[in-house]
């Protein structure tokens, strides 16, 4: 794969690259467990975000219940103290589920893009969990970073502006994940490096899907909002951060 060609639009979209100080901390062996744990949780949160968009804006109750059923085993394991399910078996059930449908072309585009994203993010969740298990890293609950909260605090409170802003936020989160996977990969051992590089294509596509949906949902050009959230996102990444997480800023 030509990673530089794949990453070029991501670098152009983001307003800054990951600070070297974050990479220096992320590469330290004692931080690997925390990094993988937060990465796994971020995959679930990405799936939840996509699911909420479908449920709020297009899906009927049957479709909503199907999507909730997809996430339930992952949420029970991550946010509660339930037993760890067989994620391989759980994921097979997802691929055979009936998709929500709508007569609205934009709504169907949202469903198609977000359902694929949900499937991929939950598959990545399972893959990260496999990496952790292979390395004898137990799952422990951790607090969330300020990153997504900081982006969403700038979302406007009326429709369709709320929807447009949330989609733009989703684009930045996916683009940053892609950039960070690529930046971190050279510092990792060979199996983990290969795994992180394998995630780049889907993350790069996800951010573009979010942007396409945002422009189609907006009656106006979204360039100024994209620029605004780019500035907010870069500030969160570049500023000192008390917590170390996958999307955290510069370590204090």
C-alpha positions in Angstrom: 0.0 0.0 0.0 1.2 3.5 -0.8 0.7 5.0 2.7 1.9 8.5 1.7 -0.6 8.8 -1.1 -3.3 7.6 1.3 -2.3 10.0 4.0 -1.7 13.1 1.9 -5.4 14.3 2.0 -5.5 13.5 5.8 -2.4 15.8 6.4 -4.0 18.5 4.2 -7.3 18.3 6.2 -5.8 18.4 9.7 -4.3 21.7 10.9 -1.4 20.1 12.7 0.4 16.8 13.1 0.8 14.8 16.3 3.4 16.5 18.6 6.7 14.6 19.0 6.3 14.8 22.8 3.1 12.7 22.5 4.9 10.1 20.4 7.8 10.0 22.8 5.4 9.2 25.6 3.3 6.7 23.5 6.4 4.7 22.6 7.3 4.0 26.2 6.6 0.3 27.0 4.9 1.2 30.3 2.3 3.2 28.5 1.3 0.5 26.0 -1.5 -1.0 28.1 -3.1 2.4 28.6 -2.7 3.2 24.9 -4.3 -0.1 23.7 -7.1 0.2 26.3 -8.0 3.7 25.2 -7.7 2.7 21.5 -10.2 -0.2 22.0 -12.7 2.1 23.8 -12.3 4.7 21.1 -13.3 2.1 18.5 -16.5 1.4 20.4 -17.3 5.1 20.9 -16.9 5.6 17.1 -19.4 2.9 16.5 -21.8 4.4 19.1 -21.5 7.8 17.4 -22.4 6.4 14.1 -25.3 4.4 15.6 -26.7 7.5 17.3 -26.7 9.4 14.0 -28.7 6.7 12.3 -31.1 6.3 15.1 -31.7 10.0 15.6 -32.0 11.0 11.9 -33.2 8.1 9.8 -33.9 4.7 11.3 -37.2 3.3 12.4 -37.7 1.5 15.7 -36.9 -2.0 14.2 -33.7 -0.7 12.6 -32.8 1.1 15.8 -33.3 -2.0 17.9 -31.1 -4.0 15.5 -28.3 -1.5 15.9 -28.6 -1.4 19.6 -28.4 -5.2 19.7 -25.1 -5.0 17.7 -23.4 -2.8 20.3 -24.8 -4.4 23.5 -22.2 -7.1 24.0 -19.4 -4.6 23.5 -20.9 -2.0 25.8 -21.6 -4.5 28.5 -18.0 -5.6 28.5 -16.5 -2.1 28.3 -18.7 0.0 30.5 -20.0 -2.6 33.0 -18.6 -5.6 34.7 -20.1 -8.2 32.5 -18.2 -11.3 31.3 -16.1 -11.1 28.1 -18.1 -12.5 25.2 -16.7 -14.4 22.3 -16.2 -11.4 20.1 -15.5 -13.5 17.0 -19.0 -15.1 17.3 -20.6 -11.7 18.1 -19.0 -10.1 15.0 -20.4 -12.9 12.7 -23.9 -12.1 13.9 -23.4 -8.5 12.9 -22.5 -9.3 9.3 -25.7 -11.2 8.9 -28.1 -8.6 10.3 -30.8 -6.9 8.3 -29.9 -3.2 7.5 -32.2 -0.3 8.2 -33.8 1.2 5.0 -35.3 4.6 4.1 -36.8 6.2 0.9 -34.7 9.3 1.5 -31.5 9.3 -0.7 -29.5 11.2 1.9 -30.8 9.1 4.7 -29.9 5.9 2.9 -26.4 7.3 2.2 -26.1 8.0 5.9 -27.2 4.5 6.8 -24.9 2.8 4.2 -21.8 4.8 5.3 -22.5 4.5 9.1 -23.4 0.8 9.0 -20.1 0.1 7.3 -18.3 2.3 9.8 -20.0 0.5 12.7 -19.0 -2.9 11.4 -15.4 -1.9 10.8 -15.0 -0.1 14.2 -16.4 -3.1 16.1 -14.1 -5.4 14.2 -11.2 -3.1 15.2 -12.4 -3.3 18.8 -12.2 -7.0 18.7 -8.8 -6.9 17.0 -7.4 -4.6 19.7 -8.8 -6.8 22.4 -7.0 -9.8 20.7 -3.7 -7.8 20.8 -4.3 -7.1 24.5 -5.1 -10.7 25.3 -2.0 -12.0 23.4 0.1 -9.6 25.5 -1.5 -10.5 28.8 -2.9 -7.0 29.2 -6.1 -7.1 31.3 -8.9 -4.7 30.5 -9.4 -2.0 33.1 -11.8 0.9 32.9 -10.2 4.3 32.4 -11.6 7.8 32.2 -12.3 9.5 28.9 -10.0 12.2 27.4 -11.1 15.8 26.9 -10.8 15.5 23.1 -14.2 14.5 21.8 -15.9 16.6 24.5 -13.8 19.6 23.5 -14.9 19.2 19.8 -18.6 18.6 20.6 -18.7 21.7 22.9 -18.6 23.8 19.7 -21.6 22.1 18.1 -24.4 24.4 17.3 -27.8 23.7 19.0 -30.3 24.0 16.1 -30.9 21.7 13.1 -29.6 21.1 10.5 -26.6 22.9 12.0 -26.3 20.4 14.8 -26.2 17.5 12.4 -23.7 19.2 10.1 -21.4 20.0 13.0 -21.5 16.5 14.5 -20.6 15.1 11.1 -17.7 17.5 10.8 -16.5 16.5 14.3 -16.7 12.8 13.2 -14.5 13.6 10.2 -11.8 15.2 12.4 -11.8 12.3 14.9 -11.4 9.8 12.2 -8.7 11.8 10.4 -6.8 12.3 13.6 -7.0 8.6 14.4 -5.6 7.8 10.9 -2.7 10.4 11.3 -1.9 9.1 14.8 -1.8 5.4 13.7 0.6 6.3 11.0 2.8 8.5 13.2 3.0 5.9 16.0 3.5 2.8 13.8 7.3 3.3 13.3 7.9 3.2 17.0 6.0 0.0 17.6 7.1 -3.7 17.4 6.6 -5.4 14.1 3.2 -7.1 14.8 1.7 -4.0 16.3 3.1 -1.8 13.6 1.5 -4.0 10.9 -1.8 -3.9 12.7 -1.8 -0.1 13.0 -0.9 0.4 9.4 -3.7 -2.0 8.4 -6.2 0.5 9.9 -5.2 3.5 7.8 -7.4 2.8 4.8 -10.7 2.5 6.6 -10.0 5.5 8.9 -9.1 7.6 5.9 -12.3 6.6 4.1 -14.4 7.3 7.3 -13.4 10.9 7.5 -14.2 11.5 3.9 -17.6 9.8 4.3 -18.4 12.2 7.2 -17.4 15.3 5.2 -19.5 14.2 2.2 -22.5 13.6 4.5 -22.0 17.0 6.2 -22.0 18.9 2.9 -25.1 17.1 1.6 -26.9 17.8 4.9 -26.1 21.5 4.8 -28.0 24.1 2.8 -24.8 26.2 2.8 -21.2 25.6 2.0 -19.5 24.0 5.1 -16.0 25.3 4.5 -16.1 27.8 7.3 -17.3 25.2 9.8 -14.7 22.7 8.6 -12.1 25.4 9.2 -13.5 26.3 12.6 -13.4 22.7 13.9 -10.0 22.2 12.4 -8.7 25.1 14.5 -10.5 23.7 17.6 -9.1 20.2 17.0 -5.5 21.5 16.5 -5.7 23.4 19.7 -6.8 20.3 21.6 -3.9 18.3 20.1 -1.3 21.0 20.6 -2.1 22.2 24.1 -0.7 20.6 27.3 -2.9 17.8 28.6 -3.0 16.3 32.1 -4.2 12.9 30.9 -2.4 10.6 28.4 -4.9 9.1 26.0 -5.0 8.1 22.3 -6.3 11.5 21.3 -4.7 13.5 24.1 -2.7 16.7 23.6 0.9 17.3 24.6 1.9 15.5 27.8 2.4 17.8 30.7 
